[in-house]
Amino acid sequence: MIPLNELLNAMQKAKDFLFAQIEKGASKNQDEIAPNLQKKVSLQHFDSSRFQKNIHIYSHLDADGLSAAAIMAKMFTRENIGFQITILNQLESQYIATIAEEISKYNRFIVLTDFGSGQYEILKEKLKTTDFLILDHHKPEKIDNPPEINHINPYFYDIRGEDEISGAGICYLFSKIMNEKNQDLAALAIVGAIGDMQNNNDKSEFKGINQKILQEAMNDRKIILEKNIAISRTRPLIQSLIYSLPLEIEGLSGSYDGVVQFLNRINIQATDELNHSRTLIDLSEMEKKTLTNALIQYALVEKGISTDDIKKLVTTFYILTDFDPKISVSDAREMSSLLNACGRRGKQGVGIAALLGNAEALTDAMSEKKDYKKELSRAIQSAKKQIREYEYIRTVYDNTIDERIIGTICSILIHSDLQHDKPLIAFADSDNHFLKVSSRANRELLDKGLDLGIVMRKACQQLKIQNPAGGHPPAAGAKIKTAHLKDFIEKVNEFVKEQIG
């Protein structure tokens, strides 16, 4: 049997398992919300007429996690199954203990999306198997063991959760098992996959099951593909060329006069007859081709940029047809960026509602994104001053950076002008004398055998740190006591050396 069919068969069993759990037992206090859980989302739906248990969805705060939660919210609403959503920075031991209390007190069934696999052993200790369902794509700790009915993860079926399917993609496939009509949610899964950078290659294209999901979204006309120059589609054309080119081009990047002269030379008007600024989407198809070809020739011939770098100038845009094409978030990449901003700024409910098409929430979310970009800019400049070198790793520890954005800062830095010979391990202050840890690596290090998920997990195990740790080979995290910082860095350096040294 092919891997996808095996995965879908497991999901069918998981669906039957879910119904078996929520149809038994007596529900009590449906309108109460479990105490001591942070970052609650207002989006909720209760129904007592059909099912005797309501569902509590827990998901991660990044774009993939919010997309996953949105898919599940839409799916359960359509089935008239009661639910509520809580978004967490990460699934820590303290939250698992509180979830166990919630199950007992409020008779809830728990669905964990975009996390849970790395915490499965702790979950089994604290909860009954019949109390929860995991829909995750992060690599499980014990991948060779046959999966239990309540644990859905692509790695059990030789499908890479790193770049072949996201957490939102897993939730989308599950929603289709629930009801084929949920195929109209495919575009939400693509937003999640983009948020997890699963199309992060030269052509910004997908592979594996992501490609199948994309095709379904395109078949339903929920997404349209557009190959174009890799700049903002909705900012004024001059600003886009000055500030959003994917690589530094002397004479254009950062140069207003250079861009104006360049556009005049190729006879492309930056304003219309009413003197309004034109954007990339305002250009005709012929103008787009002219601009792209002229830019490539300028960079290649006049500026001597390598052919490998030239490829970055053209990208694939994934246009969400449910949104006005004139606004930035009609580009799935921009939508995923908006979700990430809302998640990191504690406005997860606003982000989910915006993704589901709420106009008021979309306005609020776009405002949050502007503020988030300012916060990121300040944090990046501060973090660059705190980079420390070790033999096999680099670290960043800046106590002015919020733990909710440290992963994003780490991702930006690892793809910046830093040397690419070492992974970056970033730390931010958390609660109760703990540190949030985020780690990132580029493709060259992965090709040498680096797996940061294993590194994080082994370092925590060696130091007997109880909080779950792990993730993907290029991106992983942990939570450690501040007192463990020095020892943790030494262990991480040691394990990276074992893998690639």
C-alpha positions in Angstrom: 0.0 0.0 0.0 1.3 3.5 -0.9 2.2 5.7 2.1 -0.6 8.2 1.5 -3.3 5.5 1.5 -1.8 4.1 4.7 -2.0 7.6 6.3 -5.6 8.1 5.1 -6.6 4.6 6.5 -5.1 5.6 9.8 -7.1 8.9 9.7 -10.3 7.0 9.0 -9.8 4.9 12.1 -8.9 8.0 14.1 -12.1 9.7 12.9 -14.2 6.6 14.1 -12.2 6.7 17.4 -13.0 10.4 17.9 -16.7 9.8 17.4 -16.7 6.9 19.7 -15.2 9.1 22.5 -17.4 12.2 22.1 -20.7 10.2 21.8 -20.3 8.6 25.3 -20.2 10.1 28.8 -22.2 13.0 30.2 -21.0 16.5 29.5 -21.0 19.0 32.3 -20.3 22.7 32.6 -20.0 23.1 28.8 -19.7 26.9 29.0 -16.8 27.0 31.4 -13.2 27.2 30.2 -10.4 25.4 31.9 -8.4 27.7 34.3 -4.7 28.5 34.1 -4.4 28.2 30.3 -2.9 31.2 28.5 -3.7 32.8 25.2 -7.3 31.7 24.7 -9.1 32.3 21.4 -12.6 33.5 21.5 -13.6 31.4 18.5 -15.8 28.6 20.0 -19.0 26.7 19.2 -21.0 24.6 21.5 -23.7 22.0 20.7 -25.4 19.8 23.2 -28.1 18.3 21.0 -26.0 15.6 19.2 -22.8 14.9 21.1 -22.3 14.5 24.8 -18.7 15.8 24.8 -17.3 19.0 23.5 -13.9 19.2 21.9 -11.0 21.4 23.0 -8.5 22.1 20.3 -5.0 23.0 21.3 -2.7 24.3 18.6 0.6 26.1 18.1 0.8 29.9 17.7 2.7 30.0 14.3 1.1 30.3 10.9 0.9 26.6 10.4 -0.7 26.1 13.9 -3.3 28.8 13.3 -4.1 27.5 9.8 -4.5 24.0 11.4 -6.8 25.3 14.1 -8.9 27.2 11.4 -9.4 24.1 9.4 -10.5 22.1 12.5 -12.8 24.9 13.5 -14.5 25.0 10.1 -14.7 21.2 10.1 -16.3 20.8 13.5 -18.7 23.7 12.9 -19.9 22.0 9.7 -20.5 18.8 11.7 -22.2 20.8 14.5 -19.7 19.4 17.0 -19.0 21.7 20.0 -15.5 23.0 20.3 -13.2 25.7 21.7 -9.7 26.6 20.8 -6.6 27.4 22.9 -3.4 28.5 21.2 -0.1 27.9 23.1 3.5 29.0 22.6 4.4 25.3 23.0 2.9 22.3 24.7 4.7 22.3 28.0 4.4 19.8 30.9 2.5 22.4 33.0 -0.1 22.7 30.3 -0.4 18.9 29.9 -1.1 18.7 33.7 -3.8 21.4 33.4 -5.4 19.6 30.4 -5.6 16.4 32.4 -7.5 18.4 35.1 -9.8 19.9 32.4 -10.7 16.5 31.0 -11.7 15.2 34.5 -13.6 18.4 35.5 -15.3 19.3 32.2 -15.6 16.0 30.4 -13.8 17.3 27.3 -12.1 15.5 24.4 -8.7 17.0 23.4 -7.4 17.5 19.9 -3.8 18.6 19.5 -2.8 20.1 16.2 0.7 21.0 15.0 2.2 19.7 18.2 1.9 16.6 20.4 4.1 14.0 18.7 7.2 15.3 20.6 5.2 15.2 23.9 3.5 11.8 23.3 5.2 10.0 26.1 4.3 12.7 28.7 0.8 12.8 27.3 0.4 9.1 27.8 1.6 9.4 31.4 -0.9 12.2 32.3 -3.9 11.3 30.1 -5.8 8.3 29.0 -5.4 7.3 25.3 -9.1 7.7 24.9 -9.0 11.3 26.0 -7.0 12.9 23.1 -6.1 12.8 19.4 -2.9 14.1 17.9 -2.7 15.5 14.4 0.9 16.5 14.0 3.7 16.6 11.5 6.8 16.9 13.7 9.0 13.9 13.9 8.0 11.5 16.8 10.6 10.5 19.3 9.8 6.7 18.7 9.2 6.5 15.0 9.9 2.8 14.7 7.0 1.9 17.1 3.6 1.2 15.4 1.4 4.3 15.9 -1.6 4.1 18.2 -5.0 5.0 16.9 -5.0 8.4 18.5 -1.6 9.5 17.0 -1.6 10.7 13.4 1.8 11.6 12.1 3.2 11.4 8.5 6.6 10.0 9.6 4.9 6.7 10.6 4.2 6.2 6.9 7.5 7.4 5.4 6.2 10.8 4.6 8.4 13.8 5.6 6.6 16.3 7.8 9.6 18.5 7.3 8.8 19.4 3.7 6.1 17.1 2.3 3.2 18.0 4.5 2.5 20.6 7.3 0.4 20.5 10.4 -2.4 22.3 8.5 -2.0 19.7 5.7 -2.5 16.9 8.2 -5.7 18.6 9.5 -6.9 19.2 6.0 -6.6 15.5 5.1 -8.4 14.6 8.3 -11.2 17.1 7.5 -11.7 15.4 4.1 -12.0 12.1 5.8 -14.7 13.7 8.0 -16.5 15.1 4.9 -15.4 15.3 1.3 -17.0 18.8 1.1 -14.1 20.1 3.2 -11.9 20.0 0.0 -12.7 23.7 -0.1 -10.3 24.1 2.8 -7.2 23.1 0.8 -6.0 26.7 0.4 -5.8 27.0 4.2 -3.5 24.1 4.3 -1.2 25.7 1.7 -1.1 28.9 3.8 0.1 26.7 6.7 2.7 25.0 4.6 4.1 28.3 3.4 4.2 29.4 7.0 6.4 26.4 7.7 8.6 27.3 4.6 7.8 24.0 3.0 8.2 25.6 -0.4 11.5 27.2 0.5 13.4 26.3 -2.7 14.6 28.1 -5.8 11.2 28.1 -7.5 9.1 28.4 -4.3 7.3 25.1 -5.3 5.9 22.3 -3.2 6.5 18.6 -3.3 5.0 15.4 -1.9 1.4 15.6 -0.4 1.7 19.4 -0.4 1.6 19.3 -4.2 -1.5 17.1 -4.2 -3.2 19.5 -1.7 -2.2 22.5 -3.9 -3.7 20.8 -7.0 -7.0 20.3 -5.1 -7.0 24.0 -4.2 -6.4 24.9 -7.8 -9.1 22.5 -9.1 -11.6 24.3 -6.8 -10.2 27.7 -8.0 -9.4 28.6 -4.4 -5.7 29.2 -5.4 -4.3 30.6 -8.7 -0.6 30.2 -9.5 1.3 33.2 -10.8 5.0 33.2 -11.7 6.4 36.6 -11.5 9.3 38.8 -10.3 9.9 38.2 -6.6 8.8 41.5 -5.2 5.7 42.7 -3.3 2.6 42.6 -5.5 0.7 45.3 -3.7 3.3 48.0 -2.7 4.0 50.8 -5.1 6.3 49.5 -7.8 9.2 51.9 -7.0 9.1 50.9 -3.3 8.9 47.2 -4.2 12.1 47.4 -6.3 13.9 49.5 -3.7 13.0 47.4 -0.7 11.7 43.9 -1.5 14.0 42.4 -4.1 15.1 39.0 -2.8 18.8 39.8 -3.3 21.0 42.9 -3.2 21.4 44.4 -6.7 23.7 47.4 -6.8 22.1 50.4 -8.4 18.5 49.3 -7.5 18.4 48.0 -3.9 18.0 51.0 -1.6 18.3 53.5 -4.5 15.2 55.6 -5.5 17.0 57.3 -8.3 18.4 54.0 -9.6 15.0 52.4 -9.7 13.3 55.4 -11.4 16.0 55.5 -14.1 15.7 51.7 -14.6 11.9 51.9 -15.1 12.3 54.8 -17.5 14.8 52.9 -19.5 12.4 50.0 -20.1 9.4 52.3 -20.6 7.4 51.2 -17.6 5.3 53.9 -15.9 5.4 53.9 -12.1 2.2 56.0 -12.0 -1.1 55.9 -13.9 -2.9 58.8 -15.7 -4.3 60.0 -12.3 -0.8 60.0 -10.8 -1.6 57.1 -8.5 1.3 54.7 -7.8 1.2 51.5 -9.8 1.9 48.1 -8.3 3.1 44.8 -9.8 -0.5 43.6 -10.2 -1.4 46.8 -12.1 1.1 45.9 -14.9 0.0 44.2 -18.1 1.3 40.8 -18.8 3.7 42.3 -21.4 5.0 44.8 -18.9 5.6 42.1 -16.3 7.6 40.1 -18.8 9.5 43.2 -19.8 10.3 44.0 -16.2 11.4 40.5 -15.4 13.6 40.1 -18.4 15.2 43.5 -18.0 15.9 42.9 -14.3 17.5 39.5 -15.0 19.7 40.9 -17.8 20.7 43.9 -15.6 21.6 41.7 -12.6 23.4 39.0 -14.7 25.2 41.1 -17.4 25.7 44.5 -15.8 26.2 43.5 -12.2 27.7 40.0 -12.6 25.4 38.2 -10.2 25.6 34.4 -10.4 23.1 32.3 -12.2 22.2 30.5 -9.0 21.3 33.8 -7.3 19.5 35.1 -10.4 17.0 32.2 -9.9 15.8 34.0 -6.8 14.4 36.9 -8.8 11.5 34.9 -10.1 9.0 33.1 -7.8 5.7 31.4 -7.7 2.9 33.4 -6.0 -0.1 31.5 -4.6 -3.1 33.8 -5.0 -6.0 33.2 -2.6 -9.2 33.8 -4.7 -11.4 34.3 -1.6 -9.7 37.6 -1.0 -9.6 40.9 -2.9 -6.6 40.5 -5.3 -5.7 44.2 -4.6 -4.9 43.6 -1.0 -1.6 42.0 0.1 -3.1 39.0 1.9 -4.5 37.6 -1.3 -0.9 36.3 -1.7 -0.7 33.2 0.5 2.8 34.1 1.6 1.5 37.5 2.9 -1.4 35.7 4.6 0.9 33.3 6.4 3.0 36.3 7.5 -0.1 38.0 8.8 -1.0 34.8 10.8 2.5 34.6 12.2 2.3 38.2 13.3 -1.1 37.7 15.1 0.2 34.5 16.8 3.3 36.2 18.1 1.5 39.3 19.3 -1.1 37.3 21.3 -3.9 38.0 18.7 -4.4 34.4 17.6 -8.2 34.6 17.4 -8.0 37.6 15.2 -5.7 35.7 12.9 -7.9 32.7 12.6 -11.0 34.8 12.0 -9.1 36.8 9.3 -8.1 33.6 7.6 -11.7 32.4 7.6 -12.8 35.6 5.9 -14.0 37.9 8.6 -13.6 41.4 7.2 -13.3 43.2 10.6 -10.8 40.7 11.9 -8.8 41.1 8.7 -8.5 44.8 9.2 -7.3 44.3 12.8 -4.9 41.6 11.7 -3.3 43.8 9.1 -2.7 46.5 11.8 -1.1 43.9 14.0 1.2 42.9 11.2 2.5 46.4 10.8 3.3 46.7 14.5 4.9 43.2 14.4 7.2 44.2 11.6 8.4 47.2 13.7 8.9 44.9 16.7 10.9 42.4 14.5 13.1 45.1 13.0 14.1 46.4 16.5 14.7 42.8 17.8 16.8 41.8 14.9 19.2 44.7 15.3 19.5 44.0 19.0 20.0 40.3 18.4 22.8 40.8 15.9 24.9 42.4 18.7 24.5 39.3 20.9 25.7 36.6 18.6 28.3 34.4 20.2 30.6 31.9 18.5 31.3 28.3 19.6 33.2 25.6 17.8 30.2 24.1 16.1 27.3 26.4 16.9 26.4 30.1 17.2 24.1 31.4 19.9 22.0 34.4 20.5 20.7 35.4 24.0 19.0 38.7 24.3 16.8 39.4 27.3 15.0 42.2 25.5 13.3 39.9 23.0 9.9 38.4 23.6 9.9 34.6 23.7 7.0 34.5 21.2 9.2 36.0 18.5 12.6 34.3 19.2 11.9 31.6 16.7 11.2 34.1 14.0 14.3 36.1 14.8 16.3 32.9 14.7 14.9 32.0 11.2 15.6 35.5 9.9 19.2 35.5 11.1 20.0 32.1 9.8 18.9 33.3 6.3 20.6 36.6 6.6 24.3 37.5 5.8 25.5 35.2 8.7 28.0 32.6 7.6 26.2 29.3 6.9 28.7 26.9 8.5 27.0 26.5 11.9 23.4 26.3 13.2 22.1 29.1 15.3 20.7 28.5 18.7 18.6 31.4 20.2 17.4 31.9 23.7 14.8 34.2 25.2 13.6 34.7 28.8 10.4 32.9 29.6 8.4 32.5 32.9 9.7 31.2 36.3 13.4 31.4 35.5 13.1 29.4 32.2 14.4 30.1 28.7 12.7 29.5 25.5 15.1 27.8 23.0 14.8 28.0 19.2 17.3 26.5 16.8 17.7 26.8 13.0 20.0 25.4 10.3 20.3 25.8 6.5 20.2 23.1 3.8 24.0 22.7 3.6 24.1 21.6 7.2 21.1 19.3 6.8 22.9 17.6 3.8 25.8 16.9 6.2 23.5 15.0 8.5 22.4 17.7 11.0 19.0 17.0 12.8 18.3 19.8 15.3 15.2 17.9 16.6 17.4 15.1 17.8 20.1 17.5 19.1 17.5 19.4 21.2 16.0 16.2 22.5 19.3 14.6 23.4 20.6 17.7 25.2 17.5 17.9 27.3 17.6 14.2 28.1 21.2 14.5 29.2 20.4 17.3 31.5 17.2 15.7 32.8 15.1 18.6 31.6 11.4 17.5 31.9 9.9 19.9 29.3 9.4 18.2 25.9 11.9 19.2 23.2 12.3 18.4 19.5 11.1 19.5 16.1 12.3 19.1 12.5 15.9 18.7 11.3 16.2 22.4 10.2 14.1 23.9 13.1 13.6 22.7 16.6 13.0 24.0 20.1 13.1 23.4 23.8 12.5 25.0 27.2 15.2 25.0 29.8 15.9 26.5 33.2 18.1 29.6 33.1 20.6 27.8 35.4 21.1 25.1 32.7 22.1 27.6 30.0 25.9 27.0 30.1 25.6 23.2 30.3 22.9 23.2 27.6 25.1 25.1 25.1 28.0 22.7 25.8 25.7 19.7 25.2 24.3 21.1 22.0 27.7 22.0 20.7 28.8 18.4 21.5 25.9 16.8 19.7 26.1 19.0 16.6 29.8 18.0 16.5 28.8 14.3 16.6 26.4 14.8 13.6 28.5 17.0 11.3 31.9 17.4 12.9 
